[in-house]
Amino acid sequence: MNSSKANPASQPDDENPEWTAQEIQQARPAADVLEAVFGPGTSKIVLRGRGRPNKPDRKVNQTLRLDPDVLRAYRQQGSGWQARINQVLREHMPQYPS
């Protein structure tokens, strides 16, 4: 195993000096300085929540009990079997007046 002393990339240099204790204490999160450095509204553009963005038509996680032979038939069709079941259900969905 290589130690950090043997790896020159892990050593401070003129362009990337090691931080002093005072610099660490004065450091602020990037979110605090983005607008001051790059202009108003920047933090909303650059910073985002964790994970995938929410879609307007999100799917609902619902347990559905299916007969084994029905499930097997759709799974044997390969990738996208859940979307195909969803499409069949949509095509046979009862239409209620709005």
C-alpha positions as CSV (number, residue, x, y, z in Angstrom):
1,M,0.0,0.0,0.0
2,N,1.3,3.4,-0.9
3,S,1.7,6.0,1.8
4,S,0.7,9.6,1.2
5,K,4.4,10.6,1.6
6,A,5.3,8.4,-1.4
7,N,2.6,9.9,-3.6
8,P,3.6,13.3,-4.9
9,A,0.0,14.2,-5.8
10,S,-0.9,14.2,-2.1
11,Q,1.8,16.6,-1.2
12,P,1.1,20.4,-0.9
13,D,2.7,22.5,-3.6
14,D,2.9,26.2,-4.6
15,E,-0.5,26.1,-6.4
16,N,-2.2,24.0,-3.7
17,P,-0.6,24.8,-0.3
18,E,-1.7,23.0,2.8
19,W,-4.3,24.9,4.8
20,T,-3.3,26.5,8.1
21,A,-5.5,26.2,11.2
22,Q,-6.5,29.9,10.8
23,E,-7.6,29.3,7.2
24,I,-9.7,26.3,8.2
25,Q,-11.4,28.3,10.9
26,Q,-12.2,31.1,8.5
27,A,-13.5,28.8,5.7
28,R,-17.1,29.1,4.8
29,P,-19.4,26.8,2.8
30,A,-19.5,27.4,-1.0
31,A,-23.2,28.2,-0.7
32,D,-22.4,31.2,1.5
33,V,-20.0,32.8,-1.1
34,L,-21.4,31.8,-4.5
35,E,-23.7,34.9,-4.9
36,A,-21.0,37.3,-3.7
37,V,-18.5,35.9,-6.2
38,F,-20.7,35.0,-9.2
39,G,-23.8,37.2,-8.8
40,P,-27.3,36.9,-7.5
41,G,-29.2,33.7,-8.2
42,T,-26.1,31.6,-8.7
43,S,-26.6,29.5,-5.6
44,K,-30.1,28.4,-6.8
45,I,-28.6,27.3,-10.1
46,V,-25.5,25.6,-8.8
47,L,-26.8,24.0,-5.6
48,R,-29.5,21.4,-5.9
49,G,-31.0,18.8,-3.6
50,R,-29.7,15.3,-3.3
51,G,-30.8,12.6,-5.7
52,R,-32.7,12.7,-8.9
53,P,-35.0,15.7,-9.5
54,N,-38.7,15.1,-8.9
55,K,-40.7,14.5,-12.1
56,P,-44.1,16.3,-12.3
57,D,-45.8,12.9,-13.0
58,R,-44.1,10.7,-10.4
59,K,-45.1,7.1,-10.1
60,V,-46.7,5.8,-7.0
61,N,-45.0,2.9,-5.2
62,Q,-47.9,0.4,-4.8
63,T,-47.8,-3.3,-3.9
64,L,-49.8,-5.3,-6.5
65,R,-50.4,-9.0,-6.1
66,L,-50.2,-10.8,-9.5
67,D,-50.5,-14.5,-10.4
68,P,-47.1,-16.1,-10.8
69,D,-47.7,-17.0,-14.5
70,V,-48.7,-13.4,-15.4
71,L,-45.6,-12.0,-13.7
72,R,-43.4,-14.7,-15.4
73,A,-44.8,-13.9,-18.8
74,Y,-44.0,-10.2,-18.5
75,R,-40.6,-10.7,-16.9
76,Q,-39.6,-13.1,-19.8
77,Q,-40.1,-10.2,-22.2
78,G,-37.1,-8.6,-20.6
79,S,-36.3,-5.1,-19.6
80,G,-39.3,-2.7,-19.3
81,W,-41.7,-5.3,-18.1
82,Q,-43.1,-3.0,-15.4
83,A,-43.7,-0.3,-18.0
84,R,-45.6,-2.8,-20.2
85,I,-47.8,-3.9,-17.3
86,N,-48.5,-0.2,-16.6
87,Q,-49.4,0.4,-20.3
88,V,-51.8,-2.6,-20.3
89,L,-53.5,-1.3,-17.1
90,R,-53.7,2.2,-18.7
91,E,-55.4,0.8,-21.8
92,H,-58.0,-1.1,-19.7
93,M,-58.5,1.7,-17.1
94,P,-62.1,2.6,-16.5
95,Q,-63.0,6.1,-17.7
96,Y,-64.9,8.2,-15.2
97,P,-66.5,11.5,-16.1
98,S,-64.5,14.5,-14.8
